[in-house]
């Protein structure tokens, strides 16, 4: 009876030992399988997740686009139109050289006081209501001058239309610096500048020209057809060879 009790005790201990051995062997097998398959332990997984998990970067927003000031609106200013009654040259008086200018050029003081080289006609005559002067010849050039008006009184800045004719009576080309109308106030209205006339008998030896001028200040003025037979630069100085090709036609500005 004692022997059977001892066997029962040993059997119970043996079962506990075998049970513990079996459990240990089971866990050893599981650990081997886990190691063989490369499955990380929970601690490694947690650590890996902590290492690989990084916060997303915060981006600074782009600044807003600048606002542009629109370009200002410009208003076109119309240019002054040329008068429709611009004087035209006749076929028998085509210039040999430069085209005319329409600007008023101040005549040199010494040239304005120079006496003409030819005696002018004594008085101005009226032909068909138009006041004329000439012919007058100087340096082989004969000129006539007339106003295209039936009166000699004009308002300030009113257009005073006139017509003149100049003819080269020499056998050579005649070059000149200025051709126009001397105004009694010391100014000179340029009709032609730096041009020439062909020899007599040839085309362009005679120039017929229609032009106009204005006078701003009230007063009495003598309008005289004048010509400078020097070069342009010399005519602008004190030694220009000026000559009158008409007597003065007196106009009144009021």
C-alpha positions in Angstrom: 0.0 0.0 0.0 2.8 2.3 0.8 4.4 1.4 -2.6 1.3 2.3 -4.5 1.1 5.7 -2.7 4.7 6.4 -3.7 4.0 5.5 -7.3 1.1 7.8 -7.4 3.2 10.7 -6.0 5.9 10.1 -8.5 3.4 9.8 -11.4 2.0 13.2 -10.4 5.4 14.8 -10.3 6.4 13.1 -13.6 3.3 14.4 -15.3 4.0 17.9 -14.0 7.6 17.7 -15.3 6.4 16.3 -18.7 3.8 19.0 -18.9 6.4 21.7 -18.2 8.8 20.1 -20.7 6.1 20.0 -23.3 5.2 23.6 -22.8 8.9 24.7 -22.9 9.4 22.6 -26.1 6.3 24.3 -27.6 7.6 27.8 -26.9 11.0 26.8 -28.2 9.5 25.6 -31.5 7.3 28.7 -31.8 10.4 30.9 -31.2 12.3 29.0 -33.8 9.5 29.3 -36.4 9.3 33.0 -35.7 13.0 33.5 -36.0 13.0 31.4 -39.2 10.2 33.5 -40.8 11.8 36.8 -39.9 8.9 38.0 -38.0 10.1 40.8 -35.6 9.2 40.6 -32.0 6.5 43.0 -30.7 9.1 45.2 -29.1 11.0 45.6 -32.3 7.8 46.4 -34.2 7.0 49.1 -31.7 10.4 50.5 -31.9 10.5 50.4 -35.7 7.2 52.2 -35.9 8.4 54.9 -33.5 11.6 55.3 -35.6 10.0 55.3 -39.1 7.0 57.4 -38.1 7.9 61.1 -38.6 5.6 64.1 -38.6 4.7 65.6 -41.9 6.5 68.8 -42.7 4.6 72.0 -42.5 4.8 74.1 -45.7 4.8 77.9 -45.6 2.1 79.2 -48.0 3.2 81.2 -51.0 2.7 84.9 -50.6 -0.2 86.4 -52.6 0.6 87.7 -56.1 1.3 91.5 -56.2 -1.4 93.7 -57.6 -0.3 95.7 -60.7 -1.3 99.2 -61.3 -2.9 99.5 -64.8 -1.2 101.8 -67.3 -2.6 105.3 -67.6 -4.9 106.0 -70.5 -3.4 108.6 -72.9 -5.5 110.9 -75.0 -4.2 111.6 -78.5 -3.9 115.3 -79.3 -4.8 116.0 -82.9 -2.1 117.7 -84.9 -2.7 121.0 -86.6 -3.8 120.4 -90.2 -2.1 122.2 -93.0 -4.3 124.9 -94.7 -6.1 123.7 -97.8 -5.1 126.8 -99.7 -1.3 125.9 -99.8 0.2 127.8 -102.7 1.1 125.7 -105.7 3.8 126.2 -108.3 2.9 126.6 -111.9 4.3 124.3 -114.6 6.6 127.1 -116.0 8.2 127.7 -112.6 9.4 124.4 -111.3 12.4 124.9 -109.0 15.7 123.6 -109.9 16.8 122.6 -106.4 15.3 122.6 -102.9 11.6 122.8 -102.0 10.4 126.0 -100.4 10.0 126.6 -96.7 6.9 128.2 -95.1 8.6 129.6 -92.0 9.2 133.3 -91.4 12.9 134.1 -91.2 14.1 137.4 -89.6 16.0 139.4 -92.2 19.4 140.7 -91.0 19.3 144.3 -90.0 22.0 145.4 -92.3 20.4 143.6 -95.2 17.1 145.2 -94.4 18.6 148.6 -94.8 20.6 147.8 -98.0 19.5 149.9 -101.0 18.3 148.0 -104.1 20.6 147.8 -107.0 17.9 148.8 -109.5 15.5 151.7 -109.4 12.0 150.4 -108.4 8.8 151.4 -110.2 7.6 154.8 -108.8 4.2 153.8 -107.4 2.1 150.7 -106.9 -0.7 150.2 -109.4 -4.1 148.5 -109.1 -4.9 145.9 -111.8 -8.4 144.5 -111.6 -8.6 145.4 -107.9 -5.2 143.8 -107.1 -2.3 146.0 -106.1 1.0 145.3 -107.9 4.5 146.6 -108.2 7.2 146.1 -110.8 8.8 145.0 -112.9 12.2 145.7 -111.2 15.5 144.1 -112.3 18.5 143.4 -110.2 21.6 141.2 -110.9 20.0 140.0 -114.1 16.7 139.0 -112.4 13.4 140.7 -113.1 10.6 140.5 -110.6 7.0 141.5 -110.2 4.9 141.5 -107.1 1.2 141.9 -106.4 -1.3 141.5 -103.6 -4.3 139.2 -104.3 -6.7 141.6 -102.5 -8.9 144.5 -103.4 -8.0 146.3 -100.1 -4.9 147.3 -98.2 -6.3 147.0 -94.7 -6.2 143.7 -92.9 -7.0 142.4 -89.4 -4.1 141.1 -87.1 -3.0 137.6 -88.1 -5.2 137.7 -91.2 -3.7 135.9 -94.2 -2.4 138.4 -96.8 -2.1 136.5 -100.1 0.3 137.6 -102.7 1.9 136.4 -106.0 5.2 137.2 -107.5 7.2 136.3 -110.7 11.0 136.2 -111.0 12.9 135.6 -114.3 16.6 134.9 -114.9 17.8 137.0 -117.8 21.4 135.7 -117.7 22.9 132.8 -119.7 24.0 130.9 -116.5 22.3 129.2 -113.7 21.5 131.7 -111.0 21.6 130.4 -107.4 20.2 132.3 -104.5 19.9 132.0 -100.8 16.5 133.5 -100.0 13.5 134.7 -102.0 10.5 136.2 -100.3 8.8 139.3 -98.9 10.5 141.8 -96.6 8.1 143.2 -94.0 8.5 146.8 -92.8 9.0 145.7 -89.2 12.4 144.1 -90.0 11.1 140.6 -90.5 11.4 138.5 -93.7 8.8 136.0 -94.9 10.7 133.2 -96.7 9.0 131.7 -99.8 12.1 129.9 -101.3 15.5 129.1 -99.7 18.7 127.8 -101.2 17.3 127.3 -104.8 18.3 128.4 -108.3 16.8 129.5 -111.6 17.8 128.0 -115.0 19.5 130.2 -117.7 17.2 132.4 -119.8 15.2 130.7 -122.5 15.2 127.3 -120.7 12.6 125.6 -118.6 12.5 126.8 -115.0 14.1 130.1 -115.8 11.0 131.8 -114.6 9.3 131.2 -111.2 5.7 132.0 -110.6 4.7 131.7 -107.0 1.6 132.2 -104.8 2.1 132.5 -101.0 0.7 134.2 -97.9 1.9 135.9 -94.7 0.4 137.2 -91.5 1.2 140.2 -89.3 0.2 140.2 -85.7 0.8 143.7 -84.4 -1.3 146.6 -85.7 0.5 149.2 -87.7 1.5 150.3 -91.2 3.9 148.0 -93.1 5.6 148.1 -96.5 5.8 144.7 -98.2 8.7 144.3 -100.7 9.7 141.4 -102.9 13.4 140.8 -102.0 16.1 138.3 -103.0 19.5 137.4 -101.5 22.0 136.4 -104.2 24.5 134.9 -101.7 24.6 131.5 -100.1 22.2 130.8 -97.2 24.8 131.2 -94.5 26.1 134.4 -95.9 22.6 135.8 -96.3 22.0 135.3 -92.6 25.0 137.3 -91.8 25.9 141.0 -92.4 27.5 140.5 -95.9 24.6 139.0 -97.8 24.0 140.5 -101.3 20.3 141.5 -100.9 18.3 143.3 -103.6 14.6 144.5 -103.9 12.7 143.2 -106.9 9.7 145.5 -106.3 8.7 148.7 -104.6 6.9 148.5 -101.3 3.2 147.9 -101.2 1.8 149.5 -98.0 -0.7 147.6 -95.9 -2.4 148.6 -92.7 -3.1 146.2 -89.9 -5.9 147.2 -87.5 
